[in-house]
Each structure stands twice: as structure tokens, then as C-alpha cells.
């Protein structure tokens, strides 16, 4: 992946604004360029949309030496063409807003999950009011599956850029065999980050309640700025994978860094 481009799908809403502001924050330390992307359904809408994107860019408060922001209008649909455009441009991250999972979306899944399931590029997903403005603590929930560890390299790279501390959390396994497997995973994680010179701590959660709820509790108690996790599901319909959906639409509006584990087998370590 290129270190020089972030893609921001932009729909002229406050959620799109949150994604753009987050992208500007993430891009500035590396002076990474940002492409403001809008997908239109027909060619007749392209020029007007391009004009609107240019107006948004014109009104951005970009300081001298800051990142470059360019517009792009594509005819297609968001589920296929956001990942396609990002791959064609060798983008490093897609930074996308989500309106959350409300009403019927609780049944059919949020747009963010559907787009994510078609991409092998990491996402940062933000909600309205959840703009990322500092990145001192990153919380990474893992489990015994090897897929859950795929996020570690991506999150570690972000941590190195922002000098962030990483908090790896896992749910306690009452089964002794599974608990031993978890200990092995934890030792791998600790070794991995130590070798990279990343400040990291590991915490095993023994509190009652769902892992989703305990993740948010831990984040709030430890001043977490971002949750980083792998998305993977064995379901034929990925929108029914509730764990990731519930995390990325958390009611505290904490931004999430997510990768599609099924499409990223090369991220194993």
C-alpha cells in the first residue's frame, strides 16, 4: 500500500465532515494526500458533484505545508466502488463515516460493514460527533483466533506514527485448553510489540457482561481514543456479524480502525 494517500468517501453530510476532519488529523504527521470521493449513480450528476467537492475543499482550513486534498467523482455504487477506487489508487486507508445501525439497519447491517466486507484495505470508521483529534491510547480487542491478530501490524504502525500506547485486551477463557491458547496469543502479542519498540500493555477481562460492553468500559476507563480490531465472520451474509457492527457503532462514538481479516491473510505474523 502507498503511504501517500487516504480515501475519504464523502456524502456532504455531517458524518462525512467527521470522516474528513479525522482524515486531516491522521494525514498531517506524514503529509499524506487525501482523496475526497463521491459515488454518483449516473453521469448527469458527475459535474455538479465535482463542483460541490471542490467547494468543500476550497473552504477547508489547510495550513501551509499541510496535506493535499483532491476530489474524485465515480459513477457506480458505494459497496463495490469505494474499495475498487481505493485499490486502484493504492490507498493506505479508507476513512469513512457511518450513520450507525438504527432501525432496520440493526437487522440488515450498517453500510460501513457492507463496504468493509468488500475491501482488503484498512478502514477508519467514525460517527457523527466522533472526530479523532488525539491518539494517545489505542485499544485492541483480540481472541484466540489467528484472524483477530491481523490488526496488530496496522495498529502498531499507527501507534508508531503518533507515539501512542497500545492496550491489548482479551476475554478470560474459563475452559483450561482455551485459556492456554489465549496465553500463547498474548505472549506473541507482547513479543511482537516489544520487538517494534511500541509501548503496549495486555489486560485479560474477567468482568461479567458481553465483550462488546466490556471493551467500551475499558476504553472509557483508560482514555482510549481509538479501537482497532479485525473483522471476520463465517456467515454467508456478513452484515449479520454483530460483534464488529456493535463495536464500530458504539454509543460513545469512539472511532475504529478495522481490517477485513478474510481478505488480509498476509497480515498474519
C-alpha positions in Angstrom: 0.0 0.0 0.0 1.1 3.6 -0.7 2.0 5.7 2.3 0.8 8.8 0.4 -2.9 8.5 0.0 -6.0 8.2 2.2 -9.5 7.8 0.6 -12.5 9.6 2.2 -15.9 8.7 0.9 -17.8 11.9 1.2 -21.6 12.4 1.1 -22.0 16.1 2.0 -23.3 15.2 5.5 -22.1 16.0 9.0 -20.9 12.3 9.1 -18.9 12.9 6.0 -17.4 16.0 7.6 -16.4 14.0 10.7 -14.6 11.5 8.4 -12.8 14.3 6.6 -11.7 16.0 9.8 -10.4 12.7 11.1 -8.5 12.1 7.8 -6.9 15.5 8.1 -5.7 14.7 11.6 -4.3 11.3 10.6 -2.7 12.5 7.4 -0.9 15.6 8.8 2.1 13.8 10.6 3.0 12.0 7.3 1.8 14.7 5.0 -0.4 12.1 3.3 -2.6 13.2 0.5 -6.4 12.8 0.8 -8.8 12.0 -2.0 -12.4 13.1 -1.4 -14.5 10.5 -3.1 -18.2 10.7 -4.1 -20.0 7.9 -5.8 -22.9 9.0 -8.1 -25.5 6.8 -9.7 -25.5 8.4 -13.2 -23.2 10.5 -15.3 -25.5 13.5 -15.4 -24.7 14.1 -11.7 -21.0 14.0 -12.0 -20.1 17.6 -12.8 -22.4 19.1 -10.2 -21.0 16.8 -7.6 -17.4 17.6 -8.6 -18.2 21.3 -8.2 -19.6 20.7 -4.8 -16.5 18.7 -3.8 -14.2 21.5 -5.0 -16.2 24.0 -2.9 -15.8 21.8 0.2 -12.0 21.6 -0.4 -11.8 25.4 -1.0 -13.4 26.0 2.4 -11.1 23.7 4.3 -8.7 25.4 6.7 -5.5 23.9 5.3 -2.3 25.5 6.7 0.8 26.0 4.6 2.7 22.7 4.2 -0.4 20.7 5.2 -1.9 17.8 3.3 -3.2 18.0 -0.3 -6.9 17.3 -0.8 -8.2 16.4 -4.2 -11.8 15.5 -5.5 -12.9 12.4 -7.3 -16.3 11.5 -8.7 -17.1 8.0 -9.8 -20.2 6.6 -11.4 -21.2 3.4 -9.6 -22.3 2.2 -6.2 -20.7 2.6 -2.8 -20.4 -1.1 -1.9 -18.3 -2.0 -4.9 -16.7 1.2 -6.0 -15.3 2.6 -2.7 -13.0 -0.5 -2.3 -12.3 -0.6 -6.0 -11.2 3.1 -6.2 -9.0 2.7 -3.1 -7.3 -0.4 -4.6 -6.8 1.3 -8.0 -5.1 4.3 -6.3 -3.0 2.1 -4.0 -4.6 3.9 -1.0 -3.3 3.1 2.5 -6.5 3.6 4.5 -10.2 4.4 3.8 -11.6 6.8 6.3 -15.4 6.6 6.3 -18.3 8.0 8.3 -21.1 5.8 9.4 -24.6 6.8 10.4 -24.6 3.9 12.8 -27.0 0.9 13.0 -30.5 2.2 13.8 -34.0 0.9 13.0 -33.9 -1.7 10.2 -30.1 -1.4 9.9 -29.9 -3.3 13.2 -31.3 -6.3 11.1 -29.6 -5.7 7.8 -26.3 -4.2 8.9 -24.7 -0.8 8.6 -23.4 0.5 5.3 -19.9 0.5 6.8 -19.9 -3.2 7.4 -21.1 -3.9 3.8 -18.4 -1.8 2.3 -15.8 -3.2 4.7 -16.7 -6.8 3.7 -15.7 -6.0 0.1 -12.3 -4.4 0.8 -8.8 -5.6 1.7 -7.7 -2.1 2.7 -7.9 -1.0 6.3 -10.7 1.4 7.4 -11.0 4.0 10.0 -14.8 4.4 10.7 -16.1 7.4 12.6 -19.6 8.5 13.7 -21.0 12.0 13.8 -19.5 13.7 16.9 -16.7 11.1 17.0 -14.0 13.1 15.2 -10.5 11.9 16.1 -8.5 14.8 17.5 -5.8 13.0 19.6 -4.4 9.5 19.5 -2.6 8.7 22.8 -4.3 5.3 23.5 -5.3 2.6 21.1 -7.4 -0.4 22.4 -7.2 -3.7 20.5 -9.6 -6.5 21.5 -8.3 -9.9 20.5 -9.3 -13.6 21.0 -7.7 -16.9 20.4 -8.3 -17.0 16.7 -5.4 -16.1 14.4 -7.7 -13.8 12.4 -8.2 -11.4 15.4 -4.4 -10.8 15.4 -4.3 -9.4 11.9 -5.0 -5.9 13.1 -1.8 -5.8 15.2 0.6 -4.6 12.4 -1.7 -1.9 11.1 -2.5 -0.6 14.6 1.2 -0.8 15.5 2.1 1.4 12.6 -0.4 4.0 13.6 0.9 3.8 17.2 4.5 4.5 16.0 3.3 7.5 13.9 1.5 9.1 16.8 3.6 7.7 19.7 0.5 6.0 21.0 0.2 3.4 23.8 -1.5 0.2 22.8 -3.8 -1.6 25.1 -4.5 -5.3 24.1 -7.5 -6.7 25.8 -8.9 -10.2 25.7 -11.8 -12.0 27.4 -10.9 -14.6 30.0 -11.5 -18.2 28.9 -12.9 -20.5 31.6 -12.0 -23.6 29.6 -8.4 -24.5 30.5 -7.5 -25.6 27.0 -8.8 -22.3 25.5 -7.1 -20.4 28.3 -3.7 -21.9 27.4 -4.3 -20.9 23.8 -5.1 -17.4 24.9 -1.9 -17.2 26.9 0.1 -18.2 23.8 -1.6 -15.5 21.8 -0.9 -12.9 24.5 2.8 -13.8 24.7 3.0 -13.5 20.9 1.4 -10.0 21.0 3.7 -8.9 23.8 6.8 -10.1 21.9 5.6 -8.6 18.7 5.2 -5.1 20.1 8.4 -5.2 22.2 10.4 -6.0 19.1 8.9 -3.0 17.4 9.6 -0.7 20.3 5.9 0.0 20.9 4.6 0.8 24.4 2.0 -1.9 25.0 0.1 -3.4 27.8 -2.1 -6.6 27.9 -5.2 -6.9 30.0 -7.4 -10.0 30.5 -11.0 -9.1 31.2 -12.7 -11.2 33.8 -15.7 -8.9 34.4 -19.2 -10.2 33.7 -21.1 -8.9 30.7 -20.7 -9.0 26.9 -17.2 -8.5 25.4 -18.7 -5.6 23.4 -19.8 -3.8 26.6 -16.5 -4.6 28.4 -14.5 -3.2 25.5 -16.2 0.2 25.7 -15.9 0.2 29.5 -12.2 -0.4 29.2 -11.8 2.3 26.6 -13.6 4.9 28.7 -11.7 3.9 31.9 -8.3 4.2 30.1 -8.9 7.3 28.0 -9.0 5.3 24.8 -9.0 7.3 21.6 -9.4 4.5 19.1 -10.5 0.9 19.0 -8.6 -1.3 16.5 -10.0 -4.7 15.5 -10.1 -7.4 12.8 -13.4 -8.1 11.1 -14.1 -11.7 10.3 -17.2 -13.8 10.0 -18.2 -17.3 8.8 -21.7 -16.1 8.0 -22.8 -16.1 4.3 -24.2 -12.7 4.9 -21.5 -10.6 6.6 -24.0 -7.9 7.7 -25.2 -10.4 10.3 -21.8 -10.3 12.1 -22.9 -8.4 15.1 -19.7 -8.1 17.1 -17.9 -5.8 14.7 -21.1 -3.9 13.9 -21.7 -3.2 17.6 -18.2 -2.0 18.2 -18.0 0.4 15.2 -21.4 1.9 16.1 -20.7 2.1 19.8 -22.8 4.7 21.7 -19.6 6.5 22.9 -18.8 7.3 19.3 -15.2 6.1 19.6 -13.5 5.8 16.1 -12.5 2.4 15.0 -9.6 1.1 12.9 -10.8 -2.1 11.2 -9.4 -4.6 8.7 -11.2 -7.4 6.8 -9.3 -10.5 8.1 -10.7 -12.8 5.4 -9.2 -10.6 2.7 -5.9 -10.0 4.5 -4.3 -13.4 5.2 -0.8 -11.8 4.5 -1.2 -9.7 7.7 -0.6 -12.8 9.9 2.5 -12.6 12.0 
